[in-house]
Amino acid sequence: MSALRRLRPALALAFVFLAAGAPAVASQPPQRISVQHIDVDVGVLAKKFMRENPGTVVDFRVVSFQSLVESLPVQLASGVGPDISMVADWGGLSRYYLDLRPYVNAAYFEREFGAILVPMRGGDRRSNAINGVSGSMTLNGAFVNLTLFKQAGVPVPKTGATWDEWAEAARKVARATRTEMAMEMDRSGHRFASLAISYGAKLIDEDGNPVMDDGFKAALRKFVEWHRDGTMPMDLWGAVGGATHRDNFSDFMNGKVVFYFGGSWSLWKMDTFVGDLFEWAAVDAPCGPASCTVMPGGGGMVAFKHTKNPELAARFIAFLGREDNMREALARHPNVPVATTLVRTGVEFPGASEPVRAALASFTRQIPKIPQAAYAFQGWPYQRAAMNSMTTRISQVLTRELDVDTAAAFIKKDVELAIQAARK
């Protein structure tokens, strides 16, 4: 009998023993993260990410903006919530953010998103954290009814025109065309912040405390003057109490106002509801003595410290910030780009109308001019408290309940109380 034949029974017995005693090799479960956003477009990119990264699952869901503002902070305070979410309050939730720096190409993030990395740190000047990314942003800014300017025979002020020059031109057009209102601004502390910063307002100091300085007071006096002389209507800011936000876009859409200070998020309403009813344009922000300021805003995408898959969460956010994916998202849903390369080289918006493309170009070219004070205010953890107080107290000045100096003192005190309450 050959040696091989003599070994066969032993080999067979050994095989049976190993098969019976060794545990079965189980397939590895997929790595999984949960992601939420108000826009279904992010879900499209989530599917692309999973195709490029086999063995990963992105559980994506669409949520309301109200959920982000009201429910998400409560979830995070309880140590739960999604792995990744859009946040509108860049700095207010920064204590919950996962620092992506150990997992991503830090040089790329700093080059492309440097302007928003600082405000996303929530005012922590010692931090160098990379807390998130934003492929696009919203900007507040000015819209004008060009048809009314042509009918009135009044030249449209050029880029670099002051707030006073725009107010004078709008008054002339309103008188000549019998238009109801010369100028309007949304009832919003965020919108007023543009005017205030352009007049030199600092709003917060280096230690994160509220500042109501001479620049803020000068802007408020100008705002009051426009309401007193009829340039702006009293029944918008003055007739609504408290911190109630009021979007006045419908007045511009219906041809009731010459100059409207709102935001880039209204561009799609212009195409949908105005169309070719009249000619319009988004124009560069009017200038004050200090700057020509638009306030940044919009949603950032962040991961949270409680995630069980930090490396995967960071990889997904880096994927969203990849140039080809940002261009793809902007082509599908036109918006104002954030990344330095996209701002410099431009973005194609194949589905947008010519007026919308021109408006996006106007908003985009203003990004490099945004003062650091605007980014600092946007990332301040107590920004919402400040904006609510500004809206309330400014209205009280317009209705003659307070004077400018008293209102400024009250705003400062309101925010200081909010800070004290938050730190308890």
C-alpha positions as CSV (number, residue, x, y, z in Angstrom):
1,M,0.0,0.0,0.0
2,S,1.4,3.4,-0.9
3,A,2.1,6.0,1.6
4,L,-0.7,8.2,0.1
5,R,-3.3,5.5,0.4
6,R,-2.3,4.9,4.0
7,L,-2.7,8.6,4.8
8,R,-6.2,9.0,3.2
9,P,-8.2,7.8,6.3
10,A,-6.2,10.0,8.6
11,L,-6.7,13.0,6.3
12,A,-10.4,12.3,5.9
13,L,-10.7,12.1,9.7
14,A,-8.8,15.3,10.2
15,F,-11.0,17.1,7.7
16,V,-14.1,16.0,9.4
17,F,-12.7,17.2,12.8
18,L,-11.7,20.6,11.4
19,A,-15.0,21.1,9.7
20,A,-16.9,20.2,12.8
21,G,-14.8,22.1,15.2
22,A,-13.9,25.3,13.3
23,P,-16.4,28.2,13.3
24,A,-17.9,29.2,10.0
25,V,-16.4,32.4,8.5
26,A,-19.2,35.0,8.5
27,S,-19.4,37.8,6.0
28,Q,-18.5,41.2,7.5
29,P,-21.5,43.5,8.1
30,P,-21.4,46.7,6.1
31,Q,-20.1,49.9,7.7
32,R,-23.1,52.2,8.2
33,I,-23.7,55.9,8.8
34,S,-26.9,58.0,9.0
35,V,-27.1,61.3,7.2
36,Q,-29.8,63.9,7.1
37,H,-30.4,67.0,5.0
38,I,-33.3,69.2,3.9
39,D,-32.3,68.6,0.2
40,V,-32.9,65.3,-1.7
41,D,-29.9,66.1,-3.9
42,V,-27.6,65.0,-1.1
43,G,-29.4,61.6,-1.3
44,V,-28.3,61.4,-4.9
45,L,-24.6,61.8,-3.9
46,A,-25.1,59.3,-1.1
47,K,-26.0,56.6,-3.7
48,K,-22.9,57.6,-5.7
49,F,-20.8,57.3,-2.6
50,M,-22.1,53.8,-1.9
51,R,-21.3,52.7,-5.5
52,E,-17.8,54.0,-5.1
53,N,-17.4,52.4,-1.7
54,P,-18.7,48.9,-1.7
55,G,-19.4,47.5,1.8
56,T,-20.8,50.9,3.1
57,V,-24.3,51.9,3.7
58,V,-25.5,55.5,3.9
59,D,-28.9,55.7,5.5
60,F,-30.1,59.0,4.1
61,R,-33.3,60.9,5.1
62,V,-34.8,64.3,4.2
63,V,-35.8,66.4,7.2
64,S,-37.4,69.8,7.6
65,F,-35.5,73.0,8.3
66,Q,-37.6,73.3,11.5
67,S,-36.3,69.9,12.6
68,L,-32.7,71.1,12.2
69,V,-33.3,74.2,14.3
70,E,-35.5,72.6,17.0
71,S,-35.0,68.9,17.2
72,L,-31.4,68.4,16.3
73,P,-30.0,70.4,19.3
74,V,-32.2,68.4,21.7
75,Q,-31.0,65.1,20.2
76,L,-27.3,66.1,20.4
77,A,-27.7,67.3,24.0
78,S,-28.9,63.7,24.8
79,G,-26.0,62.1,23.1
80,V,-28.0,60.8,20.1
81,G,-28.9,61.8,16.6
82,P,-27.6,61.2,13.1
83,D,-23.9,60.6,12.4
84,I,-24.0,63.5,9.9
85,S,-26.4,66.4,9.4
86,M,-26.8,69.7,7.7
87,V,-26.6,72.5,10.2
88,A,-27.7,76.1,9.6
89,D,-26.3,77.5,12.8
90,W,-22.6,77.0,12.0
91,G,-21.1,77.7,15.3
92,G,-24.0,77.1,17.7
93,L,-23.5,73.3,17.9
94,S,-19.8,73.2,17.4
95,R,-19.2,71.5,20.8
96,Y,-20.8,68.4,19.3
97,Y,-18.8,68.3,16.0
98,L,-16.3,65.6,15.1
99,D,-12.9,67.0,14.2
100,L,-12.2,65.6,10.7
101,R,-8.6,66.6,10.6
102,P,-7.2,63.2,11.5
103,Y,-9.1,61.5,8.6
104,V,-9.0,64.0,5.7
105,N,-6.6,65.9,3.5
106,A,-6.3,69.0,5.8
107,A,-4.4,71.0,3.2
108,Y,-7.3,70.6,0.7
109,F,-9.9,71.6,3.2
110,E,-7.9,74.7,4.3
111,R,-7.4,75.8,0.7
112,E,-10.9,75.3,-0.5
113,F,-13.0,76.0,2.6
114,G,-10.8,78.2,4.7
115,A,-13.4,81.0,4.9
116,I,-16.0,78.8,6.6
117,L,-13.7,76.6,8.8
118,V,-13.2,79.4,11.3
119,P,-16.8,80.2,11.9
120,M,-17.6,76.5,12.2
121,R,-15.3,76.4,15.2
122,G,-17.8,78.4,17.2
123,G,-15.5,81.2,18.1
124,D,-12.8,79.0,19.6
125,R,-9.7,80.8,18.6
126,R,-7.4,78.1,19.9
127,S,-8.9,75.4,17.7
128,N,-7.7,74.3,14.3
129,A,-10.4,71.7,13.9
130,I,-11.9,70.9,10.5
131,N,-15.5,70.6,11.5
132,G,-17.3,70.3,8.2
133,V,-17.8,71.3,4.7
134,S,-20.3,73.3,2.6
135,G,-20.4,73.0,-1.2
136,S,-22.6,76.1,-1.5
137,M,-23.9,78.9,0.6
138,T,-26.6,81.4,0.7
139,L,-25.9,85.1,0.8
140,N,-28.2,88.0,1.6
141,G,-28.2,90.7,-1.0
142,A,-30.0,93.2,-3.1
143,F,-32.6,92.8,-6.0
144,V,-33.8,95.6,-8.2
145,N,-36.7,96.0,-10.6
146,L,-34.9,97.1,-13.8
147,T,-38.2,97.7,-15.7
148,L,-39.1,100.4,-13.2
149,F,-35.7,102.0,-13.6
150,K,-36.2,102.1,-17.3
151,Q,-39.7,103.5,-17.1
152,A,-38.5,106.2,-14.8
153,G,-35.4,107.0,-16.9
154,V,-33.2,106.8,-13.8
155,P,-29.7,105.3,-14.2
156,V,-29.1,102.1,-12.1
157,P,-26.3,102.8,-9.6
158,K,-23.0,101.1,-10.4
159,T,-21.1,98.6,-8.3
160,G,-19.6,100.4,-5.4
161,A,-22.6,102.7,-4.9
162,T,-23.5,103.6,-1.4
163,W,-26.6,102.8,0.6
164,D,-27.5,106.5,0.3
165,E,-27.1,106.5,-3.4
166,W,-29.3,103.5,-3.8
167,A,-31.9,105.0,-1.5
168,E,-31.9,108.2,-3.5
169,A,-32.2,106.4,-6.9
170,A,-35.0,104.1,-5.5
171,R,-37.0,107.1,-4.3
172,K,-36.7,108.8,-7.7
173,V,-37.9,105.7,-9.4
174,A,-40.8,105.1,-7.0
175,R,-42.0,108.7,-7.4
176,A,-41.7,108.6,-11.2
177,T,-43.5,105.3,-11.6
178,R,-45.9,105.7,-8.6
179,T,-44.5,102.5,-7.1
180,E,-45.8,101.8,-3.6
181,M,-42.3,101.4,-2.0
182,A,-38.8,102.6,-2.8
183,M,-36.9,100.1,-0.6
184,E,-37.6,97.1,1.6
185,M,-35.5,94.8,3.8
186,D,-36.7,91.5,5.2
187,R,-37.6,91.8,8.9
188,S,-34.5,89.9,10.0
189,G,-31.5,90.6,12.2
190,H,-29.4,88.7,9.6
191,R,-30.3,91.1,6.9
192,F,-29.8,94.1,9.1
193,A,-26.3,92.7,10.0
194,S,-25.2,93.4,6.4
195,L,-26.1,97.1,6.8
196,A,-24.6,97.3,10.3
197,I,-21.2,95.7,9.3
198,S,-21.0,98.0,6.2
199,Y,-21.3,100.9,8.6
200,G,-18.4,99.5,10.7
201,A,-20.3,97.5,13.3
202,K,-18.1,94.9,15.0
203,L,-21.1,93.0,16.6
204,I,-18.8,90.8,18.7
205,D,-15.4,91.2,20.3
206,E,-12.4,88.9,20.4
207,D,-13.7,87.2,23.5
208,G,-17.1,86.4,22.0
209,N,-19.0,89.2,23.8
210,P,-21.7,91.3,22.1
211,V,-20.6,94.8,20.9
212,M,-23.1,97.6,20.1
213,D,-20.6,100.2,18.8
214,D,-20.8,103.5,16.9
215,G,-21.0,101.6,13.6
216,F,-24.1,99.7,14.7
217,K,-25.8,102.9,16.0
218,A,-25.0,104.8,12.8
219,A,-26.6,102.0,10.7
220,L,-29.6,102.0,13.0
221,R,-30.0,105.8,12.7
222,K,-29.9,105.5,8.9
223,F,-32.5,102.7,9.0
224,V,-34.8,104.8,11.2
225,E,-34.3,107.8,8.9
226,W,-35.5,105.7,5.9
227,H,-38.6,104.7,7.8
228,R,-39.3,108.3,8.9
229,D,-39.0,109.8,5.4
230,G,-41.0,107.1,3.6
231,T,-38.1,105.4,1.8
232,M,-39.1,102.2,3.7
233,P,-42.7,101.3,4.8
234,M,-43.5,101.4,8.5
235,D,-46.0,98.5,8.3
236,L,-43.3,95.9,7.8
237,W,-40.7,96.2,10.5
238,G,-42.8,98.5,12.7
239,A,-46.1,96.7,12.6
240,V,-45.0,93.2,13.7
241,G,-43.8,92.7,17.3
242,G,-41.1,90.6,18.9
243,A,-38.6,88.6,16.9
244,T,-41.0,87.5,14.2
245,H,-39.2,87.0,10.9
246,R,-40.9,88.4,7.9
247,D,-39.8,87.7,4.3
248,N,-40.9,90.5,2.0
249,F,-40.0,88.8,-1.3
250,S,-43.7,88.7,-2.3
251,D,-43.7,92.5,-2.5
252,F,-40.8,92.5,-5.0
253,M,-42.3,89.7,-6.9
254,N,-45.6,91.7,-7.3
255,G,-43.8,94.8,-8.5
256,K,-44.5,96.8,-5.4
257,V,-40.9,97.8,-4.5
258,V,-38.0,99.2,-6.5
259,F,-35.1,97.9,-4.3
260,Y,-35.4,94.8,-2.1
261,F,-32.7,93.4,0.3
262,G,-33.4,89.7,0.7
263,G,-31.3,86.7,-0.2
264,S,-30.0,84.4,-2.9
265,W,-32.5,81.7,-1.8
266,S,-35.2,83.8,-3.6
267,L,-33.7,83.3,-7.1
268,W,-35.8,80.2,-7.9
269,K,-39.0,82.1,-7.0
270,M,-37.9,84.8,-9.4
271,D,-37.8,82.3,-12.3
272,T,-41.0,80.5,-11.2
273,F,-43.3,83.4,-10.2
274,V,-41.8,86.4,-12.1
275,G,-40.5,84.9,-15.3
276,D,-40.7,87.6,-17.9
277,L,-43.3,89.8,-16.2
278,F,-40.6,92.4,-15.6
279,E,-36.8,92.7,-15.9
280,W,-34.9,92.3,-12.7
281,A,-31.3,91.8,-11.4
282,A,-29.4,90.9,-8.3
283,V,-26.9,93.7,-7.7
284,D,-23.7,93.9,-5.6
285,A,-24.4,95.0,-2.0
286,P,-24.5,98.7,-1.4
287,C,-21.6,100.2,0.4
288,G,-21.4,101.8,3.8
289,P,-18.4,103.8,5.2
290,A,-16.6,100.6,6.1
291,S,-17.5,97.9,3.5
292,C,-19.9,96.6,1.0
293,T,-21.2,93.6,2.9
294,V,-23.3,90.5,2.3
295,M,-23.9,88.1,5.1
296,P,-23.0,84.4,4.5
297,G,-25.3,81.7,5.5
298,G,-26.8,78.4,4.5
299,G,-26.1,74.8,5.5
300,G,-22.9,73.1,6.4
301,M,-22.4,69.4,6.6
302,V,-20.9,68.1,9.8
303,A,-20.3,64.8,11.6
304,F,-20.8,64.4,15.3
305,K,-18.6,63.0,18.0
306,H,-21.0,60.3,19.0
307,T,-20.7,58.5,15.6
308,K,-19.4,54.9,15.8
309,N,-17.7,55.2,12.4
310,P,-15.7,58.4,12.5
311,E,-13.5,57.4,9.6
312,L,-16.4,56.6,7.3
313,A,-18.3,59.8,8.3
314,A,-15.2,61.8,7.5
315,R,-14.8,60.0,4.2
316,F,-18.4,60.9,3.2
317,I,-18.0,64.6,4.1
318,A,-14.7,64.7,2.1
319,F,-16.6,63.0,-0.8
320,L,-19.2,65.8,-0.7
321,G,-16.4,68.4,-0.8
322,R,-14.7,66.8,-3.8
323,E,-14.6,69.2,-6.7
324,D,-16.5,67.0,-9.2
325,N,-19.2,66.2,-6.7
326,M,-19.7,69.9,-5.9
327,R,-19.9,70.8,-9.6
328,E,-22.4,68.0,-10.1
329,A,-24.6,69.2,-7.2
330,L,-24.5,72.8,-8.3
331,A,-25.4,71.9,-11.9
332,R,-28.4,69.9,-10.6
333,H,-29.4,72.6,-8.1
334,P,-27.8,76.0,-8.9
335,N,-26.5,77.9,-5.9
336,V,-23.6,80.1,-4.8
337,P,-20.4,78.1,-4.6
338,V,-18.1,78.2,-1.6
339,A,-14.9,76.4,-2.6
340,T,-12.1,78.6,-3.6
341,T,-11.5,76.8,-6.9
342,L,-15.1,77.0,-7.9
343,V,-15.4,80.7,-7.0
344,R,-12.2,81.4,-9.1
345,T,-13.0,79.2,-12.1
346,G,-16.8,79.5,-12.2
347,V,-19.5,76.9,-12.4
348,E,-21.8,76.0,-15.2
349,F,-25.6,76.2,-14.5
350,P,-27.1,74.5,-17.6
351,G,-30.7,74.5,-16.3
352,A,-30.8,78.1,-15.1
353,S,-32.2,81.1,-16.9
354,E,-30.0,84.0,-18.0
355,P,-31.2,86.3,-15.2
356,V,-30.5,83.6,-12.6
357,R,-27.1,82.9,-14.0
358,A,-26.3,86.6,-13.9
359,A,-27.6,86.8,-10.4
360,L,-25.4,83.9,-9.3
361,A,-22.4,85.5,-10.9
362,S,-23.1,88.7,-8.9
363,F,-23.4,86.8,-5.6
364,T,-20.3,84.7,-6.4
365,R,-18.0,87.7,-7.1
366,Q,-18.9,89.2,-3.7
367,I,-17.6,86.2,-1.8
368,P,-14.0,87.3,-1.7
369,K,-15.2,90.7,-0.4
370,I,-17.0,89.4,2.7
371,P,-15.5,91.0,5.8
372,Q,-14.2,88.7,8.6
373,A,-16.7,90.4,10.9
374,A,-19.5,88.8,8.8
375,Y,-18.0,85.3,9.1
376,A,-17.4,85.8,12.8
377,F,-20.9,86.8,13.4
378,Q,-22.3,83.9,11.3
379,G,-20.3,81.4,13.4
380,W,-20.9,83.0,16.8
381,P,-22.7,80.5,19.1
382,Y,-25.0,83.2,20.2
383,Q,-25.8,84.7,16.8
384,R,-29.5,83.6,16.9
385,A,-30.0,85.3,20.3
386,A,-28.4,88.5,18.9
387,M,-30.5,88.4,15.7
388,N,-33.7,87.9,17.6
389,S,-32.9,90.8,20.0
390,M,-31.9,93.1,17.1
391,T,-35.2,92.5,15.3
392,T,-37.2,93.1,18.4
393,R,-35.3,96.2,19.6
394,I,-35.0,97.8,16.2
395,S,-38.8,97.6,15.8
396,Q,-39.2,99.3,19.1
397,V,-37.1,102.2,17.9
398,L,-39.2,102.5,14.8
399,T,-42.4,102.6,16.8
400,R,-40.7,105.2,19.1
401,E,-40.7,103.0,22.2
402,L,-36.9,103.3,22.5
403,D,-34.2,105.6,21.2
404,V,-31.2,104.3,19.4
405,D,-28.8,104.3,22.3
406,T,-31.3,102.6,24.6
407,A,-32.0,100.0,22.0
408,A,-28.3,99.2,21.6
409,A,-27.9,98.9,25.3
410,F,-30.9,96.5,25.5
411,I,-29.5,94.3,22.7
412,K,-26.2,94.0,24.5
413,K,-28.0,93.1,27.7
414,D,-30.3,90.6,26.0
415,V,-27.4,88.7,24.5
416,E,-25.4,88.8,27.7
417,L,-28.3,87.2,29.5
418,A,-28.6,84.5,26.8
419,I,-24.9,83.8,27.2
420,Q,-25.2,83.5,31.0
421,A,-28.1,81.1,30.6
422,A,-26.3,78.9,28.1
423,R,-23.3,78.6,30.4
424,K,-25.2,77.4,33.4
